[in-house]
Amino acid sequence: MKIEKITENKKQFLDLLLLADEQENMIDKYLLSGDLFALYDDDLKSVCVVVPIDSENCELKNIATYAKYQGKGYASALVNYISGFYKKRYKTMLVGTGETPTILSFYEGCGFKKSHREKNFFTDNYDHPIFEGDIQLVDMIYLKKNL
């Protein structure tokens, strides 16, 4: 398994990024300014994007794994890697997600704790309803991890 920081042609990973954030113009808001990491295990399995917020905080804006590789630890390995990568630069890492038990428990398993909620984020910022399984996403739930 190897993880690479991608500095050029980040849009080549759009198909994978769209699995976690299904509206391209929302991805465009953070892809250019963010650091993109790709995890390979023979072939590409998972990607993530991290953006600076301020001198003490960064945010994991997108993390996605191809469906056939989900549940095999790739996303967790990527979170562990980026946590170590940023620990000298930032005190905390935030991540925002929809209010779904599976995703929240994934982040909590990676050491994140619930921080705050941004009401109506998904309904105010996306041009169509966003669903995770049967659950319509409305509020953004932020979690925070001390690095």
N, CA and C of each residue as an Amber inpcrd file, in Angstrom:
protein
   441
   0.8540000  -1.1750000   0.0000000   0.0000000   0.0000000   0.0000000
   0.8980000   1.2370000   0.0000000   0.5520000   2.2170000  -0.8470000
   1.3120000   3.4640000  -0.8470000   0.3450000   4.6300000  -0.9880000
   0.7100000   5.7410000  -0.3390000  -0.0980000   6.9570000  -0.3760000
   0.7510000   8.0580000  -0.9770000   0.1900000   8.7340000  -1.9740000
   0.8980000   9.8180000  -2.6550000   0.1250000  11.1120000  -2.5230000
   0.8590000  12.2120000  -2.3550000   0.2620000  13.5370000  -2.4330000
   0.2630000  13.9360000  -3.9080000  -0.8940000  14.2830000  -4.4100000
  -1.0550000  14.6270000  -5.8300000  -1.0410000  16.1460000  -5.9550000
  -0.1500000  16.6640000  -6.7880000  -0.0320000  18.1200000  -6.9140000
  -0.5050000  18.6510000  -8.2630000  -0.6380000  17.7820000  -9.2480000
  -1.0650000  18.2220000 -10.5780000  -2.2260000  17.3750000 -11.0790000
  -3.0440000  17.9770000 -11.9470000  -4.1480000  17.2730000 -12.6010000
  -5.0530000  16.5640000 -11.5920000  -5.4430000  17.2850000 -10.5510000
  -6.2800000  16.7060000  -9.4950000  -7.6460000  16.2630000 -10.0140000
  -8.1180000  16.9010000 -11.0750000  -9.4390000  16.5700000 -11.6270000
  -9.4990000  15.1570000 -12.1960000  -8.3380000  14.5300000 -12.4310000
  -8.3580000  13.1490000 -12.9240000  -8.9970000  12.2000000 -11.9110000
  -9.1330000  12.6430000 -10.6590000  -9.7230000  11.8260000  -9.5950000
 -11.1940000  12.1690000  -9.3490000 -11.7710000  12.9700000 -10.2560000
 -13.1350000  13.4530000 -10.0540000 -14.1490000  12.3320000  -9.8810000
 -14.0250000  11.2500000 -10.6430000 -15.0020000  10.1640000 -10.5240000
 -15.0680000   9.6260000  -9.0930000 -13.9300000   9.5310000  -8.4550000
 -13.8810000   9.0330000  -7.0800000 -14.3460000  10.1010000  -6.0920000
 -13.9170000  11.3340000  -6.2710000 -14.3470000  12.4240000  -5.3960000
 -15.8630000  12.6020000  -5.4170000 -16.4740000  12.3690000  -6.5710000
 -17.9290000  12.5050000  -6.6820000 -18.6940000  11.4550000  -5.8850000
 -18.0450000  10.3740000  -5.4880000 -18.7050000   9.3820000  -4.6290000
 -19.0020000   9.9570000  -3.2510000 -18.1530000  10.8820000  -2.7910000
 -18.3210000  11.4580000  -1.4580000 -18.9870000  12.8280000  -1.4910000
 -18.9200000  13.4960000  -2.6230000 -19.5120000  14.8310000  -2.7590000
 -20.0350000  14.9080000  -4.1850000 -21.3390000  14.6710000  -4.3360000
 -21.8600000  14.3960000  -5.6730000 -22.1310000  15.6060000  -6.5560000
 -21.7040000  16.7870000  -6.1510000 -21.9070000  17.9690000  -6.9870000
 -20.5470000  18.5790000  -7.3250000 -20.1990000  18.5660000  -8.5950000
 -18.8560000  18.9610000  -9.0270000 -18.4940000  20.3870000  -8.6350000
 -19.4310000  21.3190000  -8.7050000 -19.0760000  22.7050000  -8.3540000
 -18.7490000  22.8430000  -6.8700000 -19.2560000  21.9680000  -6.0280000
 -18.8850000  21.9790000  -4.6030000 -17.4400000  21.4640000  -4.4450000
 -17.0670000  20.4500000  -5.1900000 -15.6940000  19.9360000  -5.1660000
 -14.7290000  21.0030000  -5.6710000 -15.1390000  21.7270000  -6.7090000
 -14.2850000  22.7770000  -7.2800000 -13.9320000  23.8550000  -6.2510000
 -14.7980000  24.0460000  -5.2540000 -14.5600000  25.0800000  -4.2320000
 -13.3550000  24.7560000  -3.3550000 -13.0010000  23.4690000  -3.2190000
 -11.8830000  23.1210000  -2.3290000 -10.7610000  22.3370000  -3.0050000
 -10.9740000  21.8140000  -4.1880000  -9.9600000  20.9490000  -4.7890000
  -8.6660000  21.6940000  -5.1150000  -8.7720000  22.8850000  -5.6690000
  -7.5780000  23.6340000  -6.0590000  -6.7400000  24.0450000  -4.8500000
  -7.3860000  24.5130000  -3.7870000  -6.6640000  24.9820000  -2.5990000
  -6.2950000  23.8490000  -1.6420000  -6.8630000  22.6640000  -1.8520000
  -6.6270000  21.5580000  -0.9320000  -5.4910000  20.6550000  -1.3610000
  -5.0360000  19.8420000  -0.4160000  -4.0510000  18.8000000  -0.6900000
  -4.8080000  17.5140000  -0.9990000  -4.5110000  16.9180000  -2.1290000
  -5.1480000  15.6680000  -2.5410000  -4.1770000  14.5180000  -2.3050000
  -4.6600000  13.4780000  -1.6480000  -3.8790000  12.2780000  -1.3890000
  -4.5790000  11.0950000  -2.0380000  -3.8010000  10.2250000  -2.6450000
  -4.3360000   9.0260000  -3.2870000  -3.6840000   7.7990000  -2.6640000
  -4.4940000   6.8150000  -2.3350000  -4.0110000   5.5690000  -1.7540000
  -4.0810000   4.4780000  -2.8220000  -2.9440000   3.8410000  -3.0410000
  -2.8510000   2.7560000  -4.0120000  -2.5030000   1.4610000  -3.2940000
  -3.1550000   0.3880000  -3.6860000  -2.7860000  -0.9580000  -3.2670000
  -2.9130000  -1.7670000  -4.5540000  -1.8400000  -1.8430000  -5.2950000
  -1.7960000  -2.2440000  -6.6970000  -2.4070000  -1.1370000  -7.5550000
  -3.7350000  -0.9480000  -7.4650000  -4.3580000   0.1450000  -8.2050000
  -4.9760000   1.1460000  -7.2230000  -5.5640000   2.1990000  -7.7470000
  -6.1630000   3.2410000  -6.9160000  -7.3380000   2.6900000  -6.1280000
  -7.3510000   2.9550000  -4.8320000  -8.4340000   2.4860000  -3.9710000
  -9.2210000   3.6350000  -3.3630000  -8.5110000   4.7070000  -2.9400000
  -9.1410000   5.7340000  -2.1270000  -8.4230000   7.0680000  -2.3120000
  -9.1590000   8.1690000  -2.1430000  -8.5740000   9.5170000  -2.1860000
  -9.1740000  10.3650000  -1.0710000  -8.4740000  11.4640000  -0.7500000
  -9.0300000  12.4480000   0.1740000  -8.4530000  13.8160000  -0.1480000
  -9.1610000  14.8480000   0.3070000  -8.7220000  16.2280000   0.1340000
  -8.7620000  16.9060000   1.4970000  -7.6630000  17.5850000   1.8500000
  -7.5650000  18.3300000   3.1090000  -7.2630000  19.7810000   2.7760000
  -7.9920000  20.7060000   3.4270000  -7.7740000  22.1380000   3.2040000
  -7.4250000  22.8260000   4.5200000  -6.5860000  23.8660000   4.4550000
  -6.3070000  24.6560000   5.6590000  -7.5180000  25.5250000   5.9920000
  -7.7890000  25.6880000   7.2820000  -8.8440000  26.6080000   7.7190000
  -8.1950000  27.8700000   8.2740000  -7.2570000  27.6730000   9.2020000
  -6.4910000  28.7670000   9.7970000  -5.1830000  28.1770000  10.2970000
  -4.4330000  28.9170000  11.1070000  -3.1080000  28.4500000  11.5180000
  -3.1480000  27.2210000  12.4300000  -4.3010000  26.9250000  13.0370000
  -4.3870000  25.7970000  13.9600000  -5.2580000  24.6480000  13.4770000
  -6.0690000  24.8840000  12.4430000  -7.0560000  23.8900000  12.0290000
  -7.0150000  23.6240000  10.5260000  -7.2440000  22.3560000  10.1870000
  -7.4360000  21.9750000   8.7890000  -8.7260000  21.1630000   8.7350000
  -9.2200000  20.9380000   7.5160000 -10.4670000  20.1980000   7.3720000
 -10.3330000  19.1360000   6.2980000 -10.7500000  17.9350000   6.6340000
 -10.8780000  16.8470000   5.6830000 -12.1810000  17.0930000   4.9290000
 -12.0770000  17.5210000   3.6700000 -13.2570000  17.9200000   2.9000000
 -13.8840000  16.7720000   2.1210000 -13.0980000  15.7670000   1.7910000
 -13.6060000  14.6880000   0.9610000 -12.7450000  13.4620000   1.2060000
 -13.3860000  12.3340000   1.3840000 -12.6680000  11.0650000   1.4210000
 -13.5830000  10.0410000   0.7660000 -13.0340000   9.2990000  -0.1800000
 -13.8520000   8.3510000  -0.9260000 -13.0350000   7.1310000  -1.3030000
 -13.7090000   5.9990000  -1.2760000 -13.1280000   4.7210000  -1.6640000
 -14.0700000   4.0830000  -2.6730000 -13.5110000   3.5240000  -3.7310000
 -14.3640000   2.8180000  -4.6900000 -15.2010000   1.7670000  -3.9620000
 -16.4570000   1.6300000  -4.3570000 -17.4200000   0.7680000  -3.6680000
 -16.9030000  -0.6580000  -3.4550000 -16.2540000  -1.2240000  -4.4650000
 -15.8140000  -2.6180000  -4.3330000 -14.6780000  -2.7990000  -3.3330000
 -14.0580000  -1.6750000  -2.8990000 -12.9730000  -1.7520000  -1.9270000
 -13.3690000  -1.2300000  -0.5430000 -14.6050000  -0.7960000  -0.4000000
 -15.0450000  -0.2660000   0.8940000 -15.0890000  -1.3800000   1.9400000
 -14.8430000  -0.9890000   3.1930000 -14.8650000  -1.9490000   4.2890000
 -13.5820000  -2.7490000   4.4310000 -12.5450000  -2.3780000   3.6890000
 -11.2760000  -3.1130000   3.7440000 -10.1710000  -2.3270000   4.4460000
 -10.5260000  -1.1860000   5.0570000  -9.5560000  -0.4210000   5.8400000
  -8.7970000   0.6550000   5.0900000  -9.0980000   0.8560000   3.8140000
  -8.3520000   1.8560000   3.0380000  -8.6140000   3.2820000   3.5210000
  -9.8600000   3.6280000   3.7620000 -10.1780000   4.9810000   4.2290000
  -9.5700000   5.2300000   5.6090000  -9.6320000   4.2490000   6.4840000
  -9.0140000   4.3870000   7.8150000  -7.5080000   4.5900000   7.7000000
  -6.8790000   3.8500000   6.7980000  -5.4330000   4.0050000   6.5960000
  -5.1230000   5.4160000   6.0930000  -5.9660000   5.9400000   5.2280000
  -5.7720000   7.2860000   4.7000000  -5.9420000   8.3310000   5.8030000
  -6.9510000   8.1830000   6.6570000  -7.1540000   9.1150000   7.7770000
  -5.9620000   9.0610000   8.7230000  -5.4690000   7.8700000   9.0270000
  -4.2890000   7.7470000   9.9040000  -3.0850000   8.4380000   9.2820000
  -2.8910000   8.2600000   7.9870000  -1.7600000   8.8700000   7.2920000
  -1.8390000  10.3930000   7.3390000  -2.9890000  10.9430000   6.9620000
  -3.0960000  12.4130000   6.9290000  -3.0480000  13.0120000   8.3280000
  -3.5160000  12.2780000   9.3280000  -3.4140000  12.7650000  10.7130000
  -1.9510000  12.9390000  11.0950000  -1.1350000  11.9680000  10.7580000
   0.2990000  12.0730000  11.0170000   0.9650000  13.1460000  10.1670000
   0.5460000  13.2390000   8.9120000   1.1120000  14.2170000   7.9810000
   0.9060000  15.6490000   8.4770000  -0.2640000  15.9290000   9.0530000
  -0.5980000  17.3020000   9.4540000  -0.3450000  17.6170000  10.9230000
   0.0590000  16.6480000  11.7220000   0.1490000  16.8960000  13.1640000
   1.1950000  17.9410000  13.5430000   2.2240000  18.1390000  12.7380000
   3.2210000  19.1680000  13.0470000   2.7660000  20.5500000  12.6000000
   1.7950000  20.5910000  11.7040000   1.3480000  21.8560000  11.1360000
   0.0790000  22.4070000  11.7980000  -0.8060000  21.5150000  12.2490000
  -2.0900000  21.9290000  12.8190000  -2.3550000  21.2280000  14.1410000
  -3.2030000  21.8660000  14.9650000  -3.5940000  21.2540000  16.2430000
  -4.7760000  20.3120000  16.0680000  -5.7210000  20.7000000  15.1920000
  -6.9310000  19.8900000  15.0370000  -7.3030000  19.7390000  13.5650000
  -8.0320000  18.6550000  13.3160000  -8.5960000  18.4080000  11.9960000
 -10.1030000  18.2860000  12.1700000 -10.8340000  18.9840000  11.3200000
 -12.2910000  18.8940000  11.2950000 -12.7180000  18.0570000  10.1030000
 -13.8940000  17.4960000  10.1990000 -14.5330000  16.8530000   9.0570000
 -16.0310000  17.0900000   9.1900000 -16.6710000  17.4080000   8.0810000
 -18.1140000  17.6090000   8.0620000 -18.7620000  16.5110000   7.2510000
 -19.8860000  16.0150000   7.7410000 -20.5630000  14.9100000   7.0640000
 -22.0580000  14.9610000   7.3380000 -22.7760000  14.1540000   6.6130000
 -24.2110000  14.0360000   6.8630000 -24.4760000  13.2300000   8.1200000
 -25.6860000  13.3490000   8.5950000 -26.0530000  12.6810000   9.8490000
 -26.5210000  11.2570000   9.5730000 -25.5540000  10.3820000   9.3120000
 -25.8570000   8.9710000   9.0970000 -25.0140000   8.1390000  10.0540000
 -25.6320000   7.1780000  10.7210000 -24.9240000   6.4010000  11.7510000
 -23.6430000   5.7280000  11.2590000 -23.6570000   5.1510000  10.0760000
 -22.4840000   4.4370000   9.5760000 -21.2880000   5.3700000   9.4010000
 -21.5260000   6.5170000   8.7890000 -20.4290000   7.4560000   8.5360000
 -19.9380000   8.0770000   9.8370000 -20.8610000   8.4530000  10.7070000
 -20.4540000   9.0240000  12.0010000 -19.6300000   8.0200000  12.7940000
 -20.0320000   6.7610000  12.7990000 -19.2640000   5.7680000  13.5620000
 -17.8970000   5.5170000  12.9200000 -17.7980000   5.6280000  11.5890000
 -16.4900000   5.5170000  10.9330000 -15.5430000   6.5910000  11.4620000
 -16.0080000   7.8560000  11.4450000 -15.1400000   8.9530000  11.8990000
 -14.8270000   8.8400000  13.3850000 -15.7980000   8.4440000  14.1850000
 -15.5380000   8.2720000  15.6130000 -14.4990000   7.1700000  15.8290000
 -14.5440000   6.1220000  15.0110000 -13.5510000   5.0450000  15.0800000
 -12.1530000   5.5130000  14.6920000 -12.0840000   6.6100000  13.9410000
 -10.7990000   7.1980000  13.5400000 -10.3310000   8.2670000  14.5230000
 -11.0460000   8.4340000  15.6390000 -10.6130000   9.3630000  16.6790000
 -11.2830000  10.7250000  16.6660000 -12.2720000  10.9200000  15.7960000
 -12.9980000  12.1920000  15.7740000 -14.1170000  12.1730000  16.8070000
 -14.4300000  13.3550000  17.3300000 -15.5460000  13.5200000  18.2690000
 -16.4630000  14.6100000  17.7380000 -17.7590000  14.4550000  17.9750000
 -18.7190000  15.4470000  17.4780000 -18.3870000  16.8300000  18.0170000
 -18.4710000  17.8240000  17.1430000 -18.1160000  19.1960000  17.4860000
 -19.3160000  20.1360000  17.4100000 -19.8890000  20.2820000  16.2270000
 -21.0190000  21.1930000  16.0570000 -21.7920000  20.8310000  14.7920000
 -22.8760000  21.5450000  14.5760000 -23.7860000  21.2690000  13.4710000
 -24.0230000  22.5500000  12.6850000 -24.0380000  22.4270000  11.3580000
 -24.4170000  23.5490000  10.5050000 -25.7760000  23.2130000   9.9090000
 -26.7860000  23.9060000  10.4300000 -28.1770000  23.6520000  10.0330000
 -28.3750000  23.8640000   8.5340000 -29.1310000  22.9690000   7.9290000
 -29.5730000  23.0660000   6.5330000 -28.4440000  23.1800000   5.5100000
 -27.2540000  22.7300000   5.8380000 -26.1260000  22.8560000   4.9120000
 -26.4250000  22.1980000   3.5620000 -26.8980000  20.9690000   3.5940000
 -27.1080000  20.2350000   2.3420000 -28.2800000  20.7980000   1.5450000
 -29.3370000  21.2090000   2.2270000 -30.4870000  21.7560000   1.5060000
 -30.2080000  23.1580000   0.9790000 -29.3230000  23.9110000   1.6500000
 -29.0060000  25.2730000   1.2120000 -27.9140000  25.3220000   0.1420000
 -27.0420000  24.3310000   0.0720000 -25.8600000  24.4140000  -0.7870000
 -25.8450000  23.4870000  -1.9980000 -26.7820000  22.5740000  -2.0810000
 -26.8230000  21.6460000  -3.2070000 -28.0830000  21.8900000  -4.0220000
 -27.9770000  21.6700000  -5.3230000 -29.1010000  21.9660000  -6.2090000
 -30.1210000  20.8350000  -6.3030000 -29.9170000  19.7740000  -5.5120000
 -30.8600000  18.6570000  -5.4670000 -30.7350000  17.9850000  -4.0920000
 -31.7550000  17.2490000  -3.6840000 -31.6670000  16.5450000  -2.3940000
 -30.5410000  15.5110000  -2.4150000 -29.7970000  15.4480000  -1.3280000
 -28.6860000  14.5080000  -1.1910000 -29.1220000  13.3960000  -0.2350000
 -28.9380000  12.1650000  -0.6740000 -29.3050000  11.0070000   0.1430000
 -28.0920000  10.1370000   0.3910000 -28.0280000   9.5830000   1.5780000
 -27.0710000   8.5390000   1.9190000 -27.9310000   7.3350000   2.2710000
 -28.0290000   6.3940000   1.3370000 -28.9830000   5.3000000   1.5180000
 -30.3900000   5.8700000   1.4820000 -31.1680000   5.6000000   2.5190000
 -32.5460000   6.1030000   2.6060000 -32.6440000   7.4310000   3.3440000
 -31.5340000   7.9450000   3.8480000 -31.5560000   9.1380000   4.7000000
 -31.2410000  10.3790000   3.8730000 -32.1800000  11.3540000   3.9000000
 -31.8830000  12.6230000   3.2300000 -31.0010000  13.4480000   4.1550000
 -29.9080000  13.9780000   3.6010000 -28.9940000  14.7940000   4.3830000
 -29.5030000  16.2270000   4.4030000 -29.5660000  16.7930000   5.6030000
 -30.0340000  18.1670000   5.7810000 -28.9280000  18.9860000   6.4540000
 -28.6000000  18.6520000   7.6920000 -27.5790000  19.3740000   8.4510000
 -26.2010000  18.7420000   8.2240000 -25.1720000  19.5760000   8.2860000
 -23.7890000  19.0950000   8.2620000 -23.3750000  18.8990000   9.7180000
 -22.8960000  17.7130000  10.0190000 -22.3910000  17.4030000  11.3490000
 -20.8740000  17.4870000  11.2910000 -20.2940000  18.3390000  12.1240000
 -18.8390000  18.4850000  12.1580000 -18.2770000  17.6640000  13.3100000
 -17.1790000  16.9880000  13.0220000 -16.4380000  16.2600000  14.0170000
 -15.0160000  16.8150000  14.0300000 -14.3490000  16.6470000  15.1540000
 -13.0330000  17.2550000  15.3530000 -12.1040000  16.2080000  15.9560000
 -10.8510000  16.2570000  15.5150000  -9.8360000  15.3460000  16.0410000
  -8.6040000  16.1530000  16.4240000  -8.1170000  15.9390000  17.6330000
  -6.8690000  16.5570000  18.0440000  -5.7240000  15.8050000  17.3890000
  -4.8410000  16.5580000  16.7610000  -3.7090000  15.9300000  16.0830000
  -2.5140000  15.8700000  17.0200000
